[in-house]
Amino acid sequence: MAKYTASPHYSVAGKIEFGFTGVYETEDTGEIATLDALVPIWIKRIDAIEPEADEKSAPRQRKTSGK
């Protein structure tokens, strides 16, 4: 299942329409391919885990000054 967000009532190809909340969920592989082609310009996929978020949450090691 893929979950996307966009402007409310946004329509793609006349058959995919985002609801009044701007969220759309689908399991259809054809629709997923169509919507993935529009990410990140027009819509955003919100079910995908971004690896950058995991890296930023880890604390950095401090370097010693060596004095």
C-alpha positions as CSV (number, residue, x, y, z in Angstrom):
1,M,0.0,0.0,0.0
2,A,1.2,3.5,-0.9
3,K,0.0,6.7,0.8
4,Y,0.4,10.1,-0.8
5,T,-0.4,13.7,0.1
6,A,-1.2,16.7,-2.2
7,S,-3.4,19.7,-2.4
8,P,-7.1,18.8,-1.5
9,H,-9.1,17.6,-4.5
10,Y,-6.0,17.3,-6.7
11,S,-6.7,15.1,-9.6
12,V,-4.2,13.0,-11.7
13,A,-5.1,11.7,-15.1
14,G,-8.8,12.1,-14.4
15,K,-9.0,8.9,-12.4
16,I,-6.9,9.5,-9.3
17,E,-8.4,12.2,-7.0
18,F,-7.2,13.2,-3.6
19,G,-9.9,13.8,-1.0
20,F,-10.7,16.9,0.9
21,T,-7.8,16.1,3.3
22,G,-5.3,15.8,0.4
23,V,-4.5,12.2,1.2
24,Y,-4.7,9.2,-1.3
25,E,-4.0,5.5,-0.6
26,T,-3.7,2.8,-3.2
27,E,-2.5,-0.8,-3.8
28,D,-2.7,-0.6,-7.6
29,T,0.8,-0.9,-9.0
30,G,-0.2,1.2,-12.1
31,E,-1.4,4.1,-9.9
32,I,1.7,3.8,-7.7
33,A,3.9,4.1,-10.8
34,T,1.9,7.1,-12.0
35,L,2.0,8.9,-8.7
36,D,5.7,8.1,-8.0
37,A,6.5,9.9,-11.3
38,L,5.1,13.1,-9.8
39,V,7.0,12.9,-6.5
40,P,8.4,15.3,-5.2
41,I,7.3,18.1,-7.6
42,W,3.5,17.9,-7.3
43,I,2.8,15.3,-4.6
44,K,4.6,13.7,-1.6
45,R,4.7,10.0,-0.7
46,I,4.2,9.8,3.1
47,D,4.5,6.1,3.7
48,A,8.1,5.8,2.5
49,I,10.7,5.9,5.3
50,E,13.4,8.5,4.5
51,P,16.9,7.3,5.4
52,E,18.0,10.8,6.1
53,A,15.7,11.1,9.0
54,D,17.3,8.1,10.7
55,E,20.8,9.6,10.2
56,K,19.8,13.0,11.7
57,S,18.3,11.5,14.8
58,A,21.6,9.8,15.8
59,P,23.8,12.0,18.0
60,R,27.1,13.0,16.5
61,Q,30.4,12.3,18.2
62,R,32.3,15.3,19.4
63,K,35.9,15.7,18.3
64,T,38.5,16.5,20.9
65,S,40.7,19.5,20.5
66,G,43.8,17.4,21.3
67,K,45.2,19.9,23.8
